[in-house]
Amino acid sequence: MCRFFILIIIGLSVFSNGFTQSIPAIIPTPISTIQKEGHFELNNETILYYDSASINSKNFLHSFLLQHYKIKLKARSYNGDLKIINNSNNTIVLHKQVAENETYMLNVEQNKIIIEGSESGVFYGMQSLIQLLPTEISNKKIPCLTIFDAPRFGYRGLHLDVARHFFPVSFIKKYIDFLALHKLNTFHWHLTDDQGWRIEIKKYPLLTKIGSIRSQTLIGPYGSNKYDGRKYSGYYTQSEIKEVIDYASKRYINIIPEIEMPGHSLSALASYPFLGCTKGPYKVMETWGVADDALCAGNDSTYQFYENVLDEIISLFPSKTIHIGGDECAKTKWKECKVCQKKMKEQNLKDEHELQGYFIGEIEKHINKKGKKIIGWDEIMEGGLAPNAAVMSWRGEEGGISAAKQQHEVVMTPGTPLYFDHTQSINEDSVTQGGLNTLKAVYNYNPIPEALMPHETPYILGAQANMWTEYMDNEKKVEYMLFPRIAALSEALWTKLDNKNYNKFEAKISTVFARYDLWKINYSKAYFDVESHVINNDSGKIFWHLISKNKLGKIYCTAPNQSEKQINEAFPISQSGEYKAILKDEKNYPLSSEISQTFFINKATGKPISISVQPNKSYAANGSKTLVDGIQNKMGMPKSAQFLGFWGDDVEVIIDLQKEMNVDSILLHSFEQKASWIYRPKEVTFLLSIDGINYTQIVENPQISGNSNLIYSQKLSSKARFIKIFIKNIGLIPENNPGSGNNAWIFIDEIEIK
């Protein structure tokens, strides 16, 4: 470590002489970057020296430069003694040194580059060197500087679901390279689910012969009931699994396999029906959501089966941690199953939640005997947390906070903002899972909750983003949803909190995009698209505010029945209809895709509004003003980013029309999708008032139209200034439904007064 600090001092003395230049676009931002005069020029005569511990880094760098810059380095091994190469020129030296895990020092001089640190640290230093290369391949000059760096978190993860849609080994390797290039070190491989079993288990061949195949697949949004009518299949042989593990290990990436249980197991039940409470028949699930069937937790043969499965998993994966799922397990069949009820009596379990806790505990005992530990989604805490289990907190941070306070290890992965299957732009027009997780939201995420005391924070190992693939049936869509948010994730998990700065991160985006172009990656350019915002200042008017971070163009807008014109500031929306906007350069050439927004102007639009309880932060949109912004969800493709979501709460809304006026009708837009735990309100009540104090109830449970996109409406002929709407939640999700026993969501959108 002494050499590190000597280099820092040398660099500081150079920096203090007054030489400055722009900071290189290295992501994640290092702890210390000290710039110096001059540059190192890379060419085919450059010699790459590597010691025995740096072979993986040498191979990666050699392959990367050959692929992207057509440079073939002259690689030479050496015994680790830097004296041998101290006098050489035009060299890159990879040198393992005694250092804390993943720590590195990168020193670029005019005639030499030295990367040293721990074995994995040298690998990460090499990734920083790659980012110092210009994106114009004809320019191979690397600026002279000194970097000292180490990660904030030891767990920096990215997940991929291959059960809903299968991806070949070639793409899995590419995906692992994506992690490596962004200094992530954990790949969570979601291998089984209701829609497919994707890993060969030799003791149970039907798992892939039957369980890897579904008859057809849902197309379009969930609930559309439209299917492609085509058989879907795919799985990895154990030989392929070993190949991927070896590939990842050379990039210092640990692979955590996930075998779902006791819910999300229809692919196993279809293969071996004796695993279920009803004994079938079962079929591999063709749609998304949560199935009613789960593994029979009362049958001892279920445990023996999964112990055998896990024995093969453990023999394949060197990971110290095995993911056993544990989420969204329907208890319906357990309540009806005599064997499950008998098991509950034998084990003195008070309810089915404790039965799930018992199931997880038995699986943990077996895995612990094999020298491994389990991790599961935060539902594994139901009925009591298994003694040595780690928790992945996905339903917000509450589960992770509770687990950390119980001194259990935690990986934070809350749906907001770390689900990368969610929309990354409010202008998104492709089908996604829903929600809105922007680049900025990902960047600003801090895995350490404020609710934890200092002695509890070490239990937070880090965080990961999740890539669920219900709506990603090809590799390019996965890349599009991943990039550039992976860059924000990288900095959120690696960079020290004091060094994080979103404005500085934004300044690097153009270079990052150029880098992705060089790598031939399909990425979202939404960051530079025209952004659409509605301004509501309670004046009774709304304004459409259009901005773009691309400063090279100008924004043009087309209003209903009007010709296109340039827009420099927010403008009022005075009539209903479709508005369009696009970014163009000085030659009228489009610099972005066109966006459109339909407004529905009514008496409530832009008026003051209050709500009795704040929406859940995962579905908060623009707060209460979302309900009177003139924007309605499209039928057939609702965007949850536009809804306000309330989890288990009743809601009271009051709109001030600002003066007494005729009210002919009231409409409330809502949404229902039971598989996602979203239910229509139990009750909706409309009330009117002149003074805002005395209200008259005009209707309870108004007329409902629509299937999933619901409109509660009531025609009347009254005068009022204040409109009150009371919306009652059903409370707990009833039995025989996905998520039974949990709080139900209600989603509400626009309120129209006509």
C-alpha positions in Angstrom: 0.0 0.0 0.0 2.9 2.4 0.5 3.5 2.7 -3.2 -0.1 3.9 -3.7 0.4 6.9 -1.4 3.8 7.8 -2.9 2.1 8.0 -6.3 -0.7 10.2 -4.9 1.8 12.6 -3.4 3.7 12.8 -6.7 0.5 13.5 -8.6 -0.6 16.2 -6.2 2.6 18.1 -6.6 2.1 18.1 -10.3 -1.5 19.2 -10.0 -0.6 22.0 -7.6 1.7 23.6 -10.2 -1.4 24.8 -11.9 -2.0 22.3 -14.8 -5.7 21.6 -15.2 -7.9 19.9 -17.8 -11.3 18.4 -18.0 -11.8 15.3 -15.8 -12.0 12.1 -17.9 -15.4 10.4 -18.3 -14.7 7.5 -16.0 -17.7 5.8 -14.6 -18.0 5.1 -11.8 -16.2 8.2 -10.5 -13.0 7.2 -8.6 -12.0 8.2 -5.1 -9.1 10.3 -6.4 -8.2 11.5 -9.9 -5.1 13.6 -10.3 -4.3 14.9 -13.7 -0.8 15.6 -15.2 0.6 17.0 -18.3 1.1 15.0 -21.5 -0.3 11.7 -22.8 0.6 8.1 -23.4 0.1 7.0 -27.0 -1.1 3.4 -27.6 0.1 1.5 -30.7 1.0 -1.9 -32.0 4.5 -1.6 -30.5 3.1 -1.2 -27.0 4.3 -4.0 -24.7 1.9 -5.4 -22.1 3.7 -6.9 -19.1 1.6 -9.0 -16.7 2.4 -11.1 -13.7 0.9 -14.6 -13.0 -2.0 -13.0 -11.0 -3.0 -10.6 -13.8 -3.6 -13.1 -16.7 -7.4 -12.5 -16.7 -6.9 -8.7 -16.9 -4.3 -9.2 -19.6 -6.6 -11.4 -21.7 -9.6 -9.0 -21.3 -7.5 -5.9 -22.3 -5.8 -7.7 -25.2 -9.2 -8.9 -26.6 -10.9 -5.5 -26.1 -8.2 -3.5 -27.9 -8.1 -6.0 -30.7 -11.8 -5.9 -31.2 -12.5 -2.2 -30.9 -9.2 -0.5 -31.8 -7.5 -3.1 -34.0 -4.4 -3.0 -31.8 -2.6 -6.2 -31.0 -0.5 -5.7 -27.9 2.8 -7.5 -27.4 2.1 -9.4 -24.2 5.0 -10.6 -22.0 4.8 -12.3 -18.7 7.2 -11.2 -15.9 7.9 -12.4 -12.3 6.3 -9.4 -10.6 9.6 -7.5 -10.0 9.0 -4.0 -11.3 12.7 -3.3 -11.4 13.0 -5.5 -14.5 10.8 -3.1 -16.5 11.5 0.2 -14.8 13.6 1.5 -17.7 11.3 0.3 -20.5 9.2 2.6 -22.7 5.8 2.3 -24.3 4.7 -0.3 -21.8 1.6 -1.2 -19.8 2.3 -3.0 -16.6 -0.3 -5.1 -14.7 1.0 -5.8 -11.2 -0.7 -7.5 -8.3 0.1 -6.0 -5.0 -0.9 -6.6 -1.4 -4.0 -4.4 -1.1 -7.5 -4.4 0.1 -9.9 -6.4 -2.0 -10.8 -4.6 -5.3 -8.5 -1.6 -4.6 -6.4 -0.3 -7.4 -4.0 2.4 -8.5 -3.7 3.5 -12.1 -0.8 5.7 -13.1 -0.5 6.9 -16.6 2.9 8.6 -17.6 4.1 9.6 -21.1 6.1 6.4 -21.5 4.4 3.9 -19.2 1.1 2.9 -17.6 1.2 0.9 -14.4 -2.0 -0.7 -12.9 -1.5 -2.3 -9.5 -3.7 -3.5 -6.7 -5.4 -6.6 -5.6 -6.0 -9.2 -8.3 -9.5 -8.0 -8.9 -8.4 -4.4 -8.3 -6.0 -4.7 -11.3 -9.0 -5.9 -13.3 -11.0 -2.8 -12.3 -8.0 -0.5 -12.9 -7.8 -2.0 -16.4 -11.5 -1.1 -16.9 -10.7 2.5 -16.0 -7.9 2.5 -18.5 -10.3 1.3 -21.2 -12.6 4.3 -20.4 -9.6 6.7 -20.8 -9.3 5.6 -24.5 -10.8 8.1 -26.9 -14.0 7.0 -28.7 -12.5 8.0 -32.0 -10.5 4.8 -32.8 -7.9 6.8 -34.9 -6.9 8.7 -31.7 -5.2 6.4 -29.2 -3.8 9.0 -26.8 -4.5 8.4 -23.1 -4.1 11.4 -20.8 -1.5 11.3 -18.1 -3.0 11.0 -14.6 -3.1 9.1 -11.4 -6.2 7.3 -10.1 -6.6 5.7 -6.7 -9.9 3.9 -6.2 -11.9 1.3 -4.2 -15.6 0.5 -4.2 -18.1 1.6 -1.6 -20.0 -1.7 -1.6 -18.8 -5.2 -1.8 -22.0 -6.4 -3.5 -22.7 -4.7 -6.8 -25.2 -6.8 -8.7 -27.3 -7.1 -11.8 -30.0 -9.7 -12.4 -31.4 -11.4 -15.5 -34.6 -13.4 -15.8 -34.2 -16.2 -18.4 -37.4 -18.0 -17.4 -39.9 -15.7 -19.1 -37.6 -15.3 -22.1 -34.6 -17.4 -22.7 -31.2 -16.1 -23.9 -28.4 -18.1 -25.4 -25.0 -18.6 -23.8 -23.5 -16.1 -26.2 -25.7 -13.4 -24.9 -25.2 -14.4 -21.3 -21.4 -13.9 -21.8 -22.1 -10.6 -23.4 -24.2 -9.6 -20.5 -21.5 -10.6 -18.1 -19.1 -8.4 -20.0 -21.6 -5.5 -19.5 -21.2 -6.1 -15.8 -17.4 -6.2 -16.0 -17.2 -3.0 -18.0 -19.1 -1.2 -15.3 -17.3 -2.7 -12.3 -20.2 -4.8 -11.2 -19.3 -8.1 -9.5 -22.4 -10.2 -9.0 -24.7 -11.8 -11.6 -28.0 -13.0 -10.3 -29.2 -15.6 -12.7 -33.0 -16.2 -12.4 -33.2 -19.7 -13.9 -36.6 -21.1 -13.0 -40.1 -19.7 -12.8 -43.7 -20.5 -13.7 -43.0 -19.8 -17.4 -40.0 -22.1 -17.8 -37.3 -24.3 -16.1 -34.0 -23.3 -17.7 -31.3 -25.5 -16.2 -30.5 -29.2 -16.7 -31.0 -31.3 -13.6 -29.7 -34.8 -14.4 -31.6 -36.6 -11.7 -34.9 -35.1 -12.9 -34.8 -34.9 -16.7 -38.5 -34.0 -17.1 -37.7 -30.5 -15.6 -36.2 -29.6 -19.0 -38.1 -32.1 -21.2 -41.4 -30.7 -20.0 -40.7 -27.7 -17.8 -38.7 -25.8 -20.3 -41.5 -25.7 -22.8 -44.7 -23.6 -22.8 -47.3 -23.9 -25.5 -47.6 -20.2 -26.2 -46.7 -16.8 -24.9 -48.7 -13.7 -24.0 -48.1 -10.8 -26.4 -49.0 -7.2 -25.7 -49.8 -5.8 -22.2 -50.7 -8.0 -19.3 -54.4 -8.8 -19.4 -54.8 -8.5 -23.1 -55.3 -12.2 -23.4 -53.6 -12.2 -26.8 -51.2 -15.1 -27.4 -48.7 -15.9 -30.2 -49.8 -19.5 -30.6 -46.1 -20.6 -30.8 -44.3 -23.2 -28.6 -41.5 -21.6 -26.6 -38.5 -23.5 -25.2 -34.9 -23.3 -24.1 -32.5 -24.4 -21.3 -28.9 -24.6 -20.4 -27.0 -27.9 -20.1 -24.8 -28.3 -17.1 -21.8 -28.1 -19.5 -23.0 -24.7 -20.7 -23.5 -23.6 -17.1 -19.9 -24.5 -16.3 -18.8 -22.6 -19.3 -20.6 -19.5 -18.2 -19.3 -19.8 -14.6 -15.7 -20.1 -15.9 -16.2 -17.1 -18.2 -17.6 -15.0 -15.3 -14.9 -16.0 -12.9 -12.2 -14.6 -15.2 -14.1 -11.3 -14.9 -14.3 -11.5 -11.1 -18.0 -11.9 -11.2 -19.8 -14.2 -8.9 -22.9 -15.9 -10.2 -25.8 -16.5 -7.8 -28.3 -19.0 -9.2 -31.9 -18.7 -8.4 -34.2 -21.7 -8.1 -37.7 -20.5 -7.2 -39.7 -22.1 -4.4 -42.2 -22.7 -3.0 -44.2 -20.3 -5.3 -43.5 -19.5 -9.0 -43.0 -23.2 -9.5 -45.5 -24.3 -12.2 -42.7 -25.4 -14.6 -41.6 -27.9 -11.9 -45.2 -28.9 -11.1 -45.9 -29.5 -14.8 -42.9 -31.8 -14.9 -43.5 -33.7 -11.7 -47.1 -33.2 -10.6 -46.6 -35.1 -7.3 -44.9 -31.9 -6.0 -48.2 -30.1 -5.8 -51.1 -30.2 -3.4 -53.7 -31.3 -6.0 -51.3 -33.6 -8.0 -52.3 -31.8 -11.2 -52.7 -31.7 -14.0 -50.5 -28.6 -14.4 -49.0 -26.8 -17.3 -46.2 -24.3 -17.8 -47.6 -20.9 -17.5 -48.3 -19.0 -20.7 -49.0 -15.5 -19.2 -47.4 -13.4 -16.5 -48.4 -12.7 -12.9 -48.8 -15.1 -10.0 -50.2 -18.6 -10.1 -52.5 -20.1 -7.5 -50.5 -23.3 -7.3 -47.4 -23.8 -5.3 -45.2 -26.7 -4.1 -46.9 -28.8 -1.5 -45.2 -27.7 1.8 -46.7 -30.6 3.7 -45.3 -33.5 1.6 -41.8 -34.7 2.7 -41.2 -35.8 -0.9 -41.2 -32.2 -2.0 -38.3 -31.4 0.3 -36.4 -34.5 -0.8 -36.9 -33.5 -4.5 -35.6 -30.0 -4.0 -32.7 -31.1 -1.8 -31.6 -33.3 -4.8 -32.1 -30.4 -7.2 -30.1 -28.1 -4.9 -27.3 -30.7 -4.6 -26.7 -30.5 -8.4 -27.0 -26.7 -8.3 -24.4 -26.5 -5.5 -22.1 -28.8 -7.3 -22.1 -26.5 -10.3 -22.0 -23.1 -8.8 -19.0 -22.0 -6.6 -21.1 -19.2 -5.2 -21.3 -19.2 -1.4 -24.9 -18.0 -1.7 -27.9 -19.8 -3.4 -31.1 -17.8 -4.1 -34.2 -19.8 -3.3 -36.9 -17.2 -4.4 -39.6 -17.3 -1.7 -41.7 -14.5 -3.2 -45.4 -14.2 -4.2 -46.3 -17.7 -2.9 -50.0 -18.2 -3.1 -51.3 -20.0 0.0 -54.7 -21.0 -1.5 -53.9 -24.6 -2.1 -52.2 -25.0 1.3 -55.4 -23.9 3.1 -57.3 -26.7 1.2 -54.5 -29.4 1.4 -54.9 -32.0 4.2 -51.2 -32.8 4.0 -50.2 -29.2 4.5 -52.7 -28.7 7.4 -51.3 -31.9 9.0 -47.8 -30.6 8.7 -48.9 -27.3 10.3 -50.3 -29.2 13.3 -47.2 -31.4 13.6 -44.9 -28.4 13.7 -47.3 -26.2 15.8 -47.6 -23.6 13.0 -50.4 -21.1 13.5 -51.0 -20.2 9.8 -49.8 -20.7 6.2 -47.3 -17.8 6.5 -45.5 -19.8 9.2 -45.7 -22.8 7.0 -43.8 -20.9 4.4 -41.3 -19.9 7.1 -41.0 -23.6 8.0 -40.4 -24.6 4.3 -37.7 -22.0 3.9 -36.1 -23.1 7.1 -35.9 -26.7 6.0 -34.3 -25.7 2.7 -31.8 -23.5 4.5 -30.8 -26.4 6.8 -29.9 -28.5 3.8 -28.0 -25.7 2.1 -26.1 -24.8 5.2 -25.0 -28.5 5.6 -23.4 -28.1 2.2 -21.4 -25.1 3.4 -23.6 -22.6 1.6 -26.1 -20.0 2.7 -29.5 -18.9 1.3 -30.7 -15.5 0.1 -34.3 -14.9 -0.9 -36.8 -12.2 -1.7 -38.2 -10.3 1.3 -41.2 -12.6 1.6 -38.9 -15.2 3.2 -39.4 -13.1 6.3 -43.0 -14.2 6.6 -43.5 -16.5 9.4 -40.0 -15.8 10.8 -36.7 -15.4 9.1 -34.5 -18.5 8.8 -31.4 -18.3 11.1 -28.7 -17.7 8.5 -30.7 -16.3 5.6 -29.9 -13.1 3.7 -32.7 -10.9 2.3 -33.2 -9.2 -1.0 -35.5 -6.3 -0.3 -37.7 -5.7 -3.4 -41.0 -4.5 -2.0 -39.4 -1.2 -1.1 -36.7 -1.0 1.7 -38.9 -2.0 4.6 -37.9 -5.7 4.5 -34.2 -4.9 4.2 -34.4 -2.5 7.2 -36.2 -5.1 9.3 -33.7 -7.8 8.3 -30.7 -5.6 9.1 -32.1 -4.7 12.5 -32.3 -8.5 13.1 -28.6 -8.7 12.1 -29.2 -10.5 8.8 -27.3 -9.5 5.6 -29.3 -7.5 3.1 -29.1 -6.7 -0.6 -31.2 -3.7 -1.5 -33.2 -4.1 -4.8 -36.4 -2.0 -4.4 -38.6 -1.9 -7.4 -38.3 1.9 -7.4 -35.8 2.7 -8.7 -33.9 -0.6 -9.4 -36.3 -2.6 -11.6 -34.9 -2.1 -15.1 -38.0 -3.6 -16.7 -39.7 -0.4 -15.8 -40.0 2.5 -18.2 -37.0 4.9 -18.2 -38.8 7.8 -19.8 -42.3 9.2 -19.6 -42.3 9.3 -23.4 -41.6 5.5 -23.7 -43.9 4.0 -26.4 -42.7 0.3 -26.2 -44.4 -2.2 -24.0 -42.8 -2.3 -20.5 -43.7 -3.7 -17.1 -44.8 -0.3 -16.0 -43.5 2.2 -13.4 -40.9 4.9 -14.1 -37.2 4.5 -13.1 -35.2 7.3 -14.7 -31.5 7.5 -15.1 -31.4 10.2 -12.4 -33.5 8.1 -10.0 -31.1 5.2 -10.4 -28.1 7.4 -9.9 -29.4 9.1 -6.8 -30.3 5.8 -5.1 -28.5 5.2 -1.8 -28.7 1.6 -0.5 -28.2 2.7 3.1 -31.6 3.7 4.5 -31.7 6.6 6.9 -33.8 4.4 9.3 -30.7 2.3 10.2 -28.4 3.1 13.1 -24.6 3.2 12.3 -24.0 -0.3 13.8 -26.7 -1.7 11.6 -25.5 -0.4 8.2 -22.7 -3.0 7.8 -25.5 -5.6 7.2 -26.3 -3.8 3.9 -24.0 -5.6 1.5 -24.9 -3.4 -1.4 -27.6 -3.5 -4.1 -28.6 -4.8 -7.5 -30.8 -3.9 -10.4 -33.3 -6.5 -11.7 -34.1 -7.2 -15.3 -37.4 -9.1 -15.6 -38.0 -10.1 -19.1 -41.8 -10.5 -19.5 -41.7 -7.8 -22.2 -38.2 -8.5 -23.5 -38.2 -11.3 -26.1 -34.9 -10.3 -27.8 -31.4 -9.3 -26.9 -31.6 -5.7 -28.3 -34.6 -4.9 -26.1 -32.6 -6.1 -23.0 -29.8 -3.8 -24.0 -32.2 -0.9 -24.6 -33.6 -1.3 -21.1 -30.2 -1.7 -19.5 -28.2 1.1 -21.1 -27.5 3.8 -19.9 -29.0 3.0 -16.6 -26.3 0.5 -15.8 -23.8 3.4 -15.8 -25.9 5.1 -13.1 -26.1 1.9 -11.2 -22.4 1.5 -11.4 -21.8 4.8 -9.8 -24.5 4.4 -7.2 -22.8 1.2 -5.9 -19.1 1.9 -6.4 -18.6 5.6 -5.8 -18.2 7.0 -2.3 -21.2 9.1 -1.3 -19.2 12.3 -1.0 -17.9 11.9 -4.6 -21.3 11.5 -6.2 -22.6 14.4 -8.2 -25.4 14.0 -10.8 -24.4 17.2 -12.6 -20.9 15.9 -13.2 -22.3 12.5 -14.2 -24.5 14.2 -16.7 -21.5 16.0 -18.2 -20.1 12.5 -19.0 -23.2 11.2 -20.8 -22.2 12.2 -24.3 -18.9 10.4 -24.0 -20.6 7.4 -22.5 -23.0 7.3 -25.4 -20.1 7.5 -27.8 -18.5 4.6 -26.0 -21.7 2.6 -26.4 -21.7 3.4 -30.1 -18.1 2.1 -30.3 -19.1 -1.1 -28.5 -22.2 -1.5 -30.8 -24.6 -1.5 -28.0 -28.3 -0.8 -28.4 -29.1 1.9 -25.8 -31.9 4.2 -24.9 -31.3 7.8 -26.1 -34.3 9.0 -24.0 -31.9 11.2 -22.0 -31.6 13.6 -25.0 -35.2 13.3 -26.2 -37.8 16.0 -25.7 -39.1 15.8 -22.1 -42.7 16.5 -21.5 -43.8 18.1 -18.2 -47.1 19.5 -17.2 -47.0 22.6 -15.0 -50.0 23.1 -12.7 -49.8 26.2 -10.5 -53.4 25.9 -9.2 -54.5 28.8 -11.4 -57.1 26.7 -13.3 -54.7 26.5 -16.2 -52.1 24.0 -17.2 -48.9 24.5 -19.2 -46.9 22.1 -21.3 -43.2 22.5 -20.6 -40.9 20.9 -23.1 -37.2 20.6 -22.5 -34.2 18.7 -24.0 -30.7 18.2 -22.7 -29.5 18.2 -26.3 -28.4 21.9 -26.7 -27.8 21.5 -30.4 -31.4 21.6 -31.4 -34.6 23.6 -31.0 -38.0 22.3 -29.9 -41.0 22.5 -32.3 -44.6 21.9 -31.3 -47.8 21.3 -33.2 -51.0 22.1 -31.4 -54.5 20.9 -32.5 -55.6 22.7 -35.7 -52.4 24.7 -35.8 -49.2 24.6 -37.8 -45.8 23.7 -36.3 -43.9 26.4 -34.4 -40.8 26.8 -32.4 -41.3 26.8 -28.6 -38.9 28.5 -26.1 -41.0 28.4 -23.0 -43.9 26.6 -21.4 -47.2 27.4 -23.1 -50.8 27.1 -21.9 -53.0 24.2 -22.9 -56.4 25.8 -23.6 -58.2 23.1 -25.6 -58.5 19.3 -25.7 -56.6 17.4 -28.4 -53.3 15.9 -29.4 -50.1 18.0 -29.1 -46.8 16.9 -30.7 -43.2 18.0 -30.2 -39.9 17.2 -31.8 -36.3 18.4 -31.6 -34.7 19.7 -34.8 -31.4 21.2 -35.8 -30.9 24.5 -37.7 -31.5 22.7 -41.0 -34.8 21.4 -39.8 -33.4 17.9 -39.5 -35.0 15.8 -36.6 -32.6 15.2 -33.7 -35.1 13.2 -31.7 -38.2 11.0 -32.2 -41.5 12.8 -32.1 -43.5 12.7 -28.9 -47.2 13.3 -28.5 -49.5 14.1 -25.7 -53.3 14.2 -25.6 -54.9 16.6 -23.2 -58.5 16.4 -22.0 -59.5 19.8 -20.6 -62.4 20.0 -18.2 -63.5 22.1 -15.2 -61.2 20.3 -12.8 -58.1 20.8 -15.0 -55.4 22.8 -13.2 -57.6 23.5 -10.1 -56.3 23.3 -6.5 -56.6 19.8 -5.2 -55.8 18.0 -1.9 -55.6 14.4 -0.8 -55.9 12.9 2.6 -53.0 10.5 2.4 -49.9 10.7 0.2 -49.4 8.1 -2.5 -46.8 5.4 -2.1 -43.5 6.7 -3.3 -43.3 4.0 -5.9 -46.3 5.4 -7.7 -46.3 9.1 -6.7 -46.2 10.6 -10.2 -46.6 14.4 -9.7 -48.5 14.1 -6.5 -52.1 15.1 -6.1 -51.9 17.4 -9.2 -51.6 14.2 -11.3 -55.3 13.9 -10.9 -56.1 17.2 -12.6 -53.4 17.6 -15.2 -55.5 16.9 -18.2 -53.8 13.6 -19.0 -55.6 10.3 -19.0 -54.2 6.8 -19.4 -54.7 5.2 -22.8 -57.1 2.3 -22.9 -55.3 -1.0 -23.4 -51.9 0.3 -22.4 -52.0 2.1 -19.1 -48.8 3.7 -17.8 -48.5 3.2 -14.1 -46.2 6.3 -14.0 -49.3 8.4 -14.6 -51.3 6.7 -11.7 -51.2 7.5 -8.0 -50.9 4.2 -6.1 -52.1 3.7 -2.6 -51.2 0.5 -0.8 -53.9 -0.5 1.7 -55.1 3.1 2.2 -58.4 4.8 1.8 -58.2 8.1 0.0 -60.2 11.3 0.2 -59.8 13.9 -2.6 -61.1 17.5 -2.6 -61.0 19.7 -5.7 -61.7 23.5 -5.4 -63.3 24.7 -8.6 -62.5 28.3 -7.3 -66.0 29.5 -7.9 -69.5 28.1 -7.8 -70.5 26.5 -11.1 -72.8 24.0 -12.8 -71.7 20.4 -12.4 -73.2 18.0 -14.9 -71.0 15.0 -14.4 -68.1 13.6 -12.4 -65.7 11.0 -13.6 -62.9 9.2 -11.8 -60.3 7.1 -13.7 -59.0 4.0 -11.9 -57.3 0.7 -12.8 -57.6 -3.0 -11.9 -55.1 -5.8 -12.4 -55.5 -8.4 -9.7 -52.4 -10.4 -10.6 -50.4 -7.3 -9.7 -52.4 -6.9 -6.4 -54.2 -3.8 -7.9 -57.9 -3.9 -7.1 -60.8 -1.6 -8.0 -62.0 0.5 -5.0 -64.4 -1.2 -2.7 -66.5 2.0 -2.6 -66.4 5.4 -4.4 -68.5 8.2 -3.1 -69.1 11.6 -4.7 -70.0 14.7 -2.6 -70.6 18.3 -3.4 -70.3 21.5 -1.4 -70.7 25.3 -1.9 -68.6 26.4 1.1 -66.1 23.6 1.5 -67.5 22.8 5.0 -70.9 21.3 4.4 -71.0 18.4 1.9 -73.9 16.6 0.3 -73.5 13.0 -0.8 -74.9 12.7 -4.3 -74.0 9.2 -5.1 -72.3 6.1 -3.6 -70.8 3.5 -5.9 -71.4 5.4 -9.2 -71.7 3.7 -12.6 -68.5 1.7 -13.6 -67.4 1.2 -17.2 -64.3 -0.5 -18.7 -62.5 -3.8 -17.8 -59.0 -2.9 -16.5 -59.1 0.8 -17.2 -62.1 1.8 -15.1 -64.2 4.9 -15.2 -66.5 5.7 -12.3 -69.0 8.3 -13.5 -72.2 10.0 -12.4 -74.4 12.4 -14.3 -76.2 15.1 -12.3 -77.4 18.7 -12.5 -76.1 20.6 -9.5 -74.1 23.7 -8.5 -71.0 23.3 -6.4 -67.5 24.8 -5.8 -66.0 21.9 -4.0 -66.0 18.3 -5.1 -65.1 15.6 -2.6 -64.4 12.0 -3.7 -64.0 9.2 -1.1 -62.2 6.1 -2.4 -62.2 3.1 -0.1 -59.6 0.3 -0.4 -60.7 -3.3 -0.2 -58.1 -3.8 2.5 -56.4 -7.2 2.5 -56.4 -9.2 -0.7 -59.0 -12.0 -0.3 -58.1 -15.7 -0.4 -57.8 -17.6 -3.7 -56.1 -14.5 -5.3 -52.5 -13.6 -5.9 -51.0 -11.9 -2.9 -53.8 -13.0 -0.6 -53.4 -11.7 2.9 -51.4 -8.6 1.7 -52.6 -5.1 1.4 -54.3 -4.3 -1.9 -53.3 -1.4 -4.1 -55.7 1.1 -5.5 -54.6 3.1 -8.6 -56.4 6.3 -9.5 -55.8 8.8 -12.3 -57.6 11.7 -13.8 -60.7 13.3 -12.3 -63.0 15.0 -14.8 -65.7 17.6 -13.9 -68.0 18.6 -16.7 
